[in-house]
Amino acid sequence: MSPTTFPAAGPEHGHVTFLGAGPGDPGLLTLRAVEALAHADVLVAEHEVLDVVRTHARPGVTIVPTDKDPSGPSSSDANPGTGAPQLTVVDSASKTAGSPSMRDATHLVMEASRGGRRVVRAVSGDPGLDTYAAGEMLACAAAGVPFEVVPGVAAAVGVPAYAGVPLRDAHGADVRFVDARTASDRCWTEVGASDGTVVVSTTLDSVAAAAGELVAAGRKPDTPVTVTVAGTTTRQRTWTATLGTIAQTFKQAKVLPSPEGNRPVIAVIGERSSAAQRNQLAWFESKPLFGWKVLVPRTKEQAASLSDQLRSYGAVPYEVPTIAVEPPRTPQQMERAVKGLVTGRYEWIAFTSVNAVKAVREKFEEYGLDARAFAGIKVAAVGDQTARALVEFGVKPDLIPSGEQSAAGLLEDWPPYDPVFDPIDRVFLPRADIATETLVAGLIELGWEVDDVTAYRTVRASPPPAETREAIKGGGFDAVLFTSSSTVRNLVGIAGKPHNVTVIACIGPATAKTAEEHGLRVDVMAPEPSVHKLAEALADFGLKRRAAALEAGDPVTRPSERRPGARRRRSTT
């Protein structure tokens, strides 16, 4: 069997995969981890780990979230062998199945594997460093349940990398890892006497105590230290100080005292964590939109690639649909057009949106057709996103605009009708009920006959949850991306007007005009009408904003952290 071949589950005992989910960033999952999740029948994990792994689990998987025993010690003060995880069995939608039954993790993992089921037991970081994973493995071995281990990125290694703190360099250094919850006096004495790098896993309100232990054991008070909370996620925050000043740093920054003092952190002590070095290496927190909450008022399907792009800039996208797509009121016209595709009525079919592709595809499936029905027909797509939707359908477009990705751009490249080379003079144009007439008029002017067919209707979506509406109106979002005039009108209609501290980014002049008509100040405008250029423009705005703060010696803050009512500088970059 190849080392990368997924092992077969036993007919009686099944199979258990102990999987490291890493420190928080879903992108740190290994290929092996993704493969194991795709084969799992049962997924067992703590709630924070579920958010990382559940998207890779196959549909219908039974999800079993784990919680620390509420009657036992907290995670910040638990000793090995106490406060063991208890499991609540839930269905695949993560809703409690009947009355939750709290059971010992070890026994439930083995029970879940019975009957030949594949179980993935996901833990934060790496299984080899998890407090309870080894005990669960031993129990599986004793019961004859086959298992494997998929290593993950340990928080003690991954978090410093995201904080811009290398643990070693060309000079070499001893690196010690300490869990402050279980460290003995002897441990503190040994690491305090060393001049190497010390990586301490602890909690926010215990950092000062750990620093005191190291100073008492011989470390100099001026030894640099970095402390990172929520490492590898867009909530990450890092403080730089020394062993002697870290307590005062937290106090001045109003980090402590806080009810969230039990949040886990990674502290790195040593010369490599100096502020001067971190300023050059903090690649993650210096992303242009790091930590920005960006509202994306589009349907989930439309927002997917845009949200991925925003995440690459460090942003946290929130997708709020402003329109809903529904079938046409009278489907007969669409049915006749699809039948015309099969009978050779058309020379061209032009898709002006992903929704148009979806509408035609659904009608094909209704008739038992597939992409082969496009044989002999030329296919046009208004832009790259629409083209990708066609390729997923099995159709490669013959025409995509070489310039502007719009109806006007499509017309620029559309060939005029030639009775010698074009045996058929008709174009099928499936589109929304509210689409403009630009493309129809242009095609007619080029000599084509056009069957302009309503393939779908767009209606205003239902209002988002109350907390989302309050965040929009109260300044809880750092930016909002408007990709059309209708997204402006619909968002204001279903959720209210964004707060004046929120950065408003518009895809073009028409959308910007609509935003201004609704009392919004436009800060960012895309250099060309493309959602990806719009995201790039917002990232450039954030980069310049960050640079200006650093040049002025001010802390880098997000727009939502500014004083309510503060004036904003207009920019069209």
Steps between C-alpha positions, in 0.01 A plus 500: 500500500631846410566728799239736358235237434205534735482178705195278489273496804455171683157338472449498877723764653511753219791742495600816691714784363650730762536821304682823581292799389777754555486824701196660332561591136305247284765542232750317723318167474716241325396321182484179701264665748266614222503148354413345837216745558355422157479130594368543856167359615530665842681821590598563863641839599486796735282789383791724400654216301170423324512843335832402342423145383128470433507652149714207382271234646274320257125572499308296755791446738401470866660788689589452866623824666692468826492726804706505815311360795311803631538374856875446463789743485522756221742454215728757656560310822427139413758240593565194288241236565232742622229686316504242221295589191139391506306451177153604395361300211330714236374449148667618180344845535660539842169512681469298814340164433239470775642541848881536479683213666834598654741207475869438546694594185707182485205264517290703257776513236524119511123462504468726196743280306296183544326348203783589264462878528789736440549748783707818485600628842617855430701691760646849504864524395672161484373172654843430648471810719134456593436423868254215439574363151767253617260349755232460234753332268602256773134417562449431128808277495379305805158447343642394163369810319742587215608863488741737332641843586498798264737763642399866502677832541558549873390838639840545668661496154227639271401802708853649525537454123182704443614760756827555315716344773752243370602249766843433350743669262842436343672540838296215641344499842347264748119511478298394803124444505317548829136448593455742789201303631711194582854642528683402819743715699783296350376579149498876567848478653640320195350735237582805713867399511507451122567782252298330226154577368211403727150443360238506775142379457292681758203734542476875471470562873784258581764656275631733770534208745696298241725801437559527875596132519760547225648814659516328839680209333768726351367653179576873466195729537586673170468175301256561210165323505208481255153385598251391234131428553270330242808414296469417127146641485385846392435574869873464568659770711860522617667711769876557524668587830763360738472256789511795737246719320240259360263544797512879463455470122178305548376752755575804282339336196196413718541136407479402867315471723239341278235228525675344198823457696479120467549513121794282391812677372845413373786701654849495345790610716841574349691743278320378187174644631633857516274776374750613234513156344125438522424829323674357194365146524137544609366398160156386616384793710633747241263379228315801354155410638609297803206442732262721298140385504386548142136479400443327165138561396469230233351153477716224653585357157604841365696593813711185527802600288482861621502384862802279432683800356414714802629228734831506315529866605433407863135608505204320657223500235134490601268396217156661518276417201309806379321325216338161463478318168167344403367327185314712244126543554428350159746217421364425152733746323807345664379149418457589130848655487669195653321274252620737226860436610454130432323546165762740356309828526800702623849590379602654835400490867622788719531468878511829690518359855567192708128491580419471129731199474334348805150557358583332167680216673199431725270498198735259322494265800121520503496371141778244555747698288868575563776713349493297177188695402728799430668314211517725193397812693740785574503603866580846638567598863497854634800445729733261676260399778227412251757313291606295804137406564473380139822297526360331813196415287732344240484785248802702383393851386589609149491870588599694813555878486866587446446833674229614741303208643152638436228500235680789327828309511331192353358705214846640423618148409175358361522429124237654270258263331639368172245310285785319321670356810206496745231252391272618783445863601347450846643548852353354820542744791388355837509772765340665801162667487655840589797490261575803283442505124862586411596157372175439312520833317867448417447152358210619283722781371758236403235325291393223738150392598472464878275278711511706820373252762437550871689206655461611862358775716687702761307604809607674819633253756367461851656727766813363671493411873445783749861495622625543142265794442620662823863450399435663162330805649720519810843494334582136570632448146823652373400506133222407262544407134224612264515317167193659340241770558249232597725376782500854642123539479427152630747508790368835623146367452542177696763598758533878520773748404861411593653714778714795396823337630455209259714521185276499193647334189316508166561312178446798271359854452135391467516301823683786673230744390229276644695473827531880524129538427442284809716729714818292491849645453694293248860432608617247242416446135626216281721612208290277275162326547623171646427358844860386530632844406264639762652274766848601385405868529374448855825318589701790357290742708570294813873484421525878463298551816735271691810673359364842597439387859850354532660812350312718749602273787136408568373150577357312203126472555204380300235750380244351742733590788486871419294748700135499385427803287864559403545651156646275234730602218357443155706286266436352158805278492 
